[in-house]
Amino acid sequence: MIIFQPHGRKVEAIKGKTILEAAKDSGVNINSICGGEGLCGKCRIIVREGRENLSLPTEAEKRALSKEDLMTVSYTHLTLPTN
């Protein structure tokens, strides 16, 4: 389950989908000039719970975010695991 704040909109997480895709599917608009590739930084989000259910940060994320930010901030291209 993903809860988009401040909307409070709850979305059932589908394995293999990105957070950005889940947001779009549920009508939540997240600014993503680069399409969620982790390049422009516009789609940065804060993951409050369930980080262990997401894919690992990409090299682009590692370059763009500090070590501290990598613990809480992410990009919406992260996917829910397929297994």
For each residue, the residues with C-beta under 8 A, 3 or more apart:
1: 10 11 12 13
2: 10 11 12 13 19 22
3: 8 9 10 11
4: 7 8 9 11 23 26 28
5: 8
6:
7: 4 28
8: 3 4 5
9: 3 4 26 27 28
10: 1 2 3
11: 1 2 3 4 22 23 25 26 28
12: 1 2
13: 1 2 17 22 53 80
14: 17 22 80
15: 80 81 82 83
16: 79 80 81 82
17: 13 14 21 22 25 79 80
18: 21 22 36 76 77 78 79
19: 2 22 23 45 54 74 76 77 78 79
20: 23 24 30 32 35 36 43 76 77
21: 17 18 24 25
22: 2 11 13 14 17 18 19 25 26
23: 4 11 19 20 26 28 29 30 76
24: 20 21 27 28 29 30
25: 11 17 21 22
26: 4 9 11 22 23
27: 9 24
28: 4 7 9 11 23 24
29: 23 24
30: 20 23 24 43 45 76
31: 42 43
32: 20 35 36 40 42 43 76
33: 40 42
34: 37 38 39 40 42 43
35: 20 32
36: 18 20 32 43 75 76 77
37: 34 40 60 77
38: 34 43 58 60 61 64 75 77
39: 34 60
40: 32 33 34 37 43
41: 44 64
42: 31 32 33 34
43: 20 30 31 32 34 36 38 40 75 76 77
44: 41 73 74 75
45: 19 30 73 74 75 76
46: 72 73 74
47: 50 51 54 72 73 74
48:
49:
50: 47 53 54
51: 47 54 74
52:
53: 13 50 80 81
54: 19 47 50 51 74 78 79 80 81
55: 78 79 80 81
56:
57: 61 62 65 70 74 78
58: 38 61 62 75 77
59: 62 63
60: 37 38 39 63 64
61: 38 57 58 64 65 70 74 75
62: 57 58 59 65 70
63: 59 60
64: 38 41 60 61
65: 57 61 62 69 70 73
66: 69 70
67: 70 71
68: 71 72
69: 65 66 72 73
70: 57 61 62 65 66 67 73
71: 67 68
72: 46 47 68 69
73: 44 45 46 47 65 69 70
74: 19 44 45 46 47 51 54 57 61 78
75: 36 38 43 44 45 58 61 78
76: 18 19 20 23 30 32 36 43 45
77: 18 19 20 36 37 38 43 58
78: 18 19 54 55 57 74 75
79: 16 17 18 19 54 55 82
80: 13 14 15 16 17 53 54 55
81: 15 16 53 54 55
82: 15 16 79
83: 15
